Amino acid sequence: MSTENESPETTPAAVAAAQAPAAEARPAPSSDNRPPRRGGDRRGGPRRDRRDAAPVDPNAPEMIEKIVYINRCAKVVKGGRRFSFSALAVVGDKKGSVGIGYGKANEVPEAIRKGTEHAKKHMVSVKLKGDTIPHEVYGEYDGGRVLLRPAIPGTGLIAGGAVRAVLEAAGIKNILTKSMGSKNHIAVVHATLKGLQKLRLAEQIKAVRA
């Protein structure tokens, strides 16, 4: 068909050219008109994991945590068995402070957390002479009996099991030990701590005798 009667303004090319500027002049939708997110804008808000809630003190002593023993207990019920766990933990700063904690829970991580927190709340200070103990001592608790004897530098930590965990947490590096009673972990750990609490420095003994 002939297009002689069509005006230049009504041709398809002319219509597209006329509509292009209008499309370019149309403003883009603003992102500020979007509805707010549920819970607010989190980009500038506080962290949800509370990492910035309590600042870490750089001068605080470095604490070490040791898990001595984890026990599993099974209770038989109508539907089967229910398991619970208990954790014996030792916490110390390697500078003469050490604590023992015991925690129970239905899950292992929670039992460890409870035991560690209990140990931190019940820390005691023991007297040390360098990296060993000032004199020989004998600790006893229930059936546990532990002998602690000082050693010269280079001897190392001659201990095993529960005794080693307590001595490492206290910061002792050269010592001779022997467990002569029950092998129960709770009894051995407390016997070791009882022995460490009996330690006295030479200055303290002189002050008592004077």
MONOR-V445995 format. One record per run of one state. SS is the DSSP state (a for helix, b for strand, c for the rest). FROM is the first residue (numbers start at 1). TO is the last residue. If there is no record, write none. Layout:
ss:from:to
SS:FROM:TO
SS:FROM:TO
//
This chain:
ss:from:to
c:1:7
a:8:10
c:11:11
a:12:25
c:26:30
a:31:33
c:34:63
b:64:77
c:78:79
b:80:92
c:93:96
b:97:105
c:106:107
a:108:121
c:122:122
b:123:125
c:126:128
b:129:129
c:130:131
b:132:132
c:133:136
b:137:141
c:142:143
b:144:150
c:151:156
b:157:158
c:159:161
a:162:170
c:171:174
b:175:179
c:180:184
a:185:197
c:198:201
a:202:209
c:210:210
//
